[in-house]
Amino acid sequence: MSPHRPSAAVSVRTVALRAGFLALSASSHLLAQTTLREHLDATRLRAGRDSFVVMMQGKPAGWQRLTGSRDGSGWRVTDAITIGAMVTQESVVRIDAGQHEISLRQSGQMQSKPMQISLDFANGRVRGTALTPTHPAGPLTFDTAVADGTIDDNAVMPLMSAVRWRDSLSITFPVLASGSGIVDPWSLRVLGADSTTVPAGHFDTWKVEMRASRSRILFHVTRAAPYRVVRMINGPAFEMQLVP
């Protein structure tokens, strides 16, 4: 699955990636909000695997692997990531045939402290528990009403390959922070056509900006099928690159 293809995006957060997305919380001055699923083409989802090298300060520091497979009429996406001694994490996101998120199961460690998150989406609510280093007193339990089409931060990167990318696309959509149960708007905006070279090769891409109140992350998404995320840049010191 392409990164982001269920296969695949998928963070995110985790696009995937807690190291890059942990601070994401968007501000409401962004464009009118829809949902990400309104901008998806389900025919672009496919089974497969994408692997990335995680670069910090220009040097390899870890890896991420996104694997997508059929789950009945929907999809199951597994996102595994290791960044040195900072974080080791595996997330399993299940998505139904209508691209609604069904559940998240996540476990791992961040700076040697345990993380475990369990979320279930049903009937306009998300229910779950989250044990994270940011809440040392113990796991949070939440039962939150959410708008139809809300997804958690770990589901964003896996779904990016299914977005109907085009010039000037700009969308804002609700994302639930899996560690807290708080919903904030995130945004994606196509900056234009570009190209990039990563270990997996040279690609013609869309350059896409993801914005939140404290973060700006750039993605390169291939302009040809299967519309893979091949590069993610989060500031001058952190990026991920697709490997063969």
N, C-alpha and C positions, 0 to 999 in steps of 0.2 A: 504494500500500500504505500502510496507515495506519502511523503510527509504530508500527510495531510491528505492523503487520500484515505479515508477509510477505505482505502488505504491511505494512501497517505503518505491543528496540525500541526499538533496538533500539536506549542502553547503558545499563542498562546499562550499554555503555561507549562508552562509547562509545557504556549506555545507555549508543553510543555515545559516548561523550564522554570523551576522555582528560582534558580539563580538569576534569571533574567526578568521574570514576571512577578516576583514576590511583591514588589511595590506597586503593581498596577492598580490604579483606581481612577477612573476617568471623571472629568468634570462635565457638567451638564451644559456648558456653552457650546458643545459640539452640535453637529447637524441633527435634524429631526431623526428620532430613533425608530428603527424598524426591528426586525430580528434577522439574525444571520441566515436562518433557513429560507427566508424569502428571496435570498440572492444565490441559492445553491442550485446546481444542476445535478440531480441524483445519478444521471448516467455517467458522470465523471468519477464516481466512487468505484474503487476496484481493490481486489485483494492484492497484497504484496508487502514488501518491506523496504524501508529506506534507512540508511545508516549515515550518521554525521560524526565528524570530528569536532569536538568543542575546543575552541582556541581562546586562551587568555593571555593577554600581553604578547600576542603574536606566536605563542607556543602551544602545542597540543597539551590539553589539560584533562581530557576526558572524552566521552562518547555519548551519543544518543541513538536509540534504535526505535523506529515506529513500525509496528506490524499490524496490518489490517486483515480481517477475515470475515466471511459471512457468518451471521448469527441469526439463523432462521431467515426471515425476510429483511432483517436489518443488518447491522455491522457491529463488530467488536474490534476495538483498537487498543493495542497494548503499547505503552510508551515507557521504555526503560532508559534511564540516564544515570551516569556516574561522572562526577566532576571531582577528581582528586579525593581529598579527605573531606571536602565540603558537603557533598550530597550524593547519596545513592537512593534511587527511588524507582518504583514501578507503579504505573497507573493503568487501570483497565476501564475504558469508557465504552458503554453500550449505547447504540443509537438505533432507533426504530426505522421502519421503511419510509416514514415521513420526515426523517432527519430531526426528530425530537430526541433529546437525550433521555435515556432510561435510568442510567445509574453510573456511579463512579466508585471504584474500589482502589485505594492507593495505600501503599506502605513503603517504608524506607527509613533512612536516617539523614538528619541534617546536622553537621558538626557533632557527630556521635550521639545526637539526641533522637529518640524515636519519633516517627511520624506515622499516623494512620488515619485515613479519612474514608468514611462510608456515606454515600449520598444516594437517595432514591427520589426520582421525579415522578409524580403521579397526581392527577386530578387538580392541577393548578398549584401544587405545593412541592417543596423539596424538604425532605426529612433526612436527618443524618447526624453523625458525630464526627468531630475532628480533634485529633490529638496532634499538636504541632509545637515546636520549640517556642513559638511566640506566645503560647498560653501554658506556661509551666505549672499552673495550679491544677491542671487536669483537662480532660477532654471537654470540648464545648458540645452541647446538644442543641439542635435547632430544628424548627418546624416553621417554614417561611412560605408565605404566598408569593408566587412568581407569575409573571406574564407568560402566556403561551409562547413557546419558542426560546425561552431563556435556557442558556447552557452554562456549564461551569467552565472555569478557566482552562482546565485540562483538555476540553473538547475543541477549543478554537483551532489550534494548529492542525490536528487531524482533518478538519473540515475545509481547510484553506484551498486544497486542490479542487474542491467541488464548486468554489465560487465562480460565478459567471464574470470573470475579469474583463474589463474593457477600459478604453481611455476615459479618464475623468470620473471613474467610479468612486463614490464616496459614501460610506454607510456608517451608521452608528447603531449599536445593538446591545441588549442587556447581557451581562456576564455575571455569574455568581462566583464570588471568591470562595473556593472550596474550603479554605481554612477558617472562614469566619461566618459564612452564610449571608454575607452582605452582597447586594446586587448593585453594580455600577455600570454605566455605559462605557463601552470601548468603541474605538473607531478604526476603520480601514480606509485608506485613500490611495488610489493609483497615482503615482507621481509622473509616470510616463514609461515609454519603452527604454530598455537598457540591455546590457549584456554583462555576463560575469564568467570568470573562470574559477573553478573549484577542483578538488582532486578527482571528481567524477567526470570532468570535462568542461567544455565551453558551451554556454547556453545563452540564447536570446530570451530575455525575461521582461516581465513587468516589474518595475520597482514600486514596492508597496510600503506605505507608512502605516504603522499601528501607533496610535496615540492614546495616552492616559495622562492623568494630571501630573505625574512625576516621571513619566517615561516616554521615550520615543524610540521605537524599534523599527528597523528597516528589513524588509524581506525581498528576496528575488524569487519570483514565481515564473516558471517557464511559460512562454507564450504558445507553445504547442502541447498537445496531449502527451502525457497524462497530467499536465499542469502541476508539476512538482515544485515544492519549495526546495530550492537548492542552496540558499544562503540566508542567514539571519544575522543581523548586526545590531548589537545593543551597546551603543557608546563606543569609545575608542579601544576598549580593553577586552570586549567579550563578543565572540561570534561563533556561529556553527556553519560548517561547510559539508555539503553532500560528498560522500566517498563512494567509490565503485562497489 
